[in-house]
């Protein structure tokens, strides 16, 4: 059961979105998230949905993979919806139960907020589903590089992410082994009260931590033996380069941003419920 | 020029022992005046049981440890000279016991590129070296695999490729097969022998498997931080009793030869392989 956990949900197909430079995808995702907060009309959201749909279609990743991320934040979406539904002050009363007032404005805000959340999650899923973890870390390293002058350890951050990704399967295997060893000696992880269940995790976590520290030390020695001395004077085998495809992506994003802002002003002259 | 030369090499460390709430410091000698010299292109095996100091010796060759007495030279570079550390590590690569704890990247080819990337080599040259190294360990079709999907023997071959990509003159392997199954052991040993034979890379194999030492050019036996025996495998393994005294086994056939000799059967003491044994026994029968 422990093997079901996957980190880095990359979906390997060949598509124009997959081939984009990771830095470009990171930047566009960032722009997308920021502009999402400027959308305030249903027409705007309809346009976002169309654009997102077009991107998903060209990424060749099945829609259900994109929507999988929503499930995990369903609770948050429902919670935001309820809060907004009852707390938004409005004019047109829809329903009144005791002290709870639901207005048309409240319904509109609640809907918009949850749509925004869904788009946020689906949009960032596009990034993680179409970019390998390595390209993503390389992209982050390269974006952070200019900030290393002001003390941001860009190379170290990327290195830590790479090593973490490398050791997740190893440590998962190890956890599995330790759990089986404990179960063979009569340990019970599945029954009992929450407190008992939590307590039964201690004999798993202690050996796991000890082994992780030992691994870390051995890995550090092995890295030193291979001449690792930080990011200074280090070269890379894969040199990332921005191509024509990436400029096209930026141009499309620019058009998208323009339309978002145009729709925002359009919203000023049409009623709130559109 | 000697590849590796150790002269009166000693290594001391302080171990803190806690007993009944009192901590005492104990001075321990892991290596005592070790003299070892390895020629270029040689295949040397260093034998010893657990805690004999053989791994400590291996770490000195890679300048991971600095001697507390005596000197060790790699290609005439003194490992005590801090300015030469990177040159030494590039010339004498190291492969460790646990295949999982020495691979850095999530993709095989990225991991092999790690060493050359650290050396600051140009990216097109790294690409070439990675492809060559993969070819040398016969792992080309696994270039884009993730290490966690490979077997122990395959991971160890990737670790060897990672060292090869740094173009070393010498590879030190510290018990590379201790955590592998028999198939993995064979894969790794074949790879190491091929590199020695075809690429002329000096191999220093630290091991406690006698069978692996049999095919070496020269064998050193370390016990309690001291070189107690050295010579060709035949010379070393004929000292069956001495080896047993150091907590080591001899290859199975050598053991049989030793037992036969003890029973008064005239058979050479330096038999190492089954073929030699068969030859010796046939010869014996024809003389009767």
Interface residues (C-beta under 8 A of the other chain):
Chain A: X133 X134 X162 X163 X165 X166 X169 X170 X173 X215 X218 X219 X221 X222 X223 X224 X225 X226 X227 X228 X229 X233 X234 X235 X236 X237 X238 X239
Chain B: X62 X64 X86 X89 X90 X93 X94 X96 X98 X100 X101 X102 X103 X104 X105 X106 X107 X109 X110 X113 X114 X115 X116 X117 X118 X119 X120 X121 X122 X123 X126 X127 X130 X146 X147 X148 X162 X163 X166
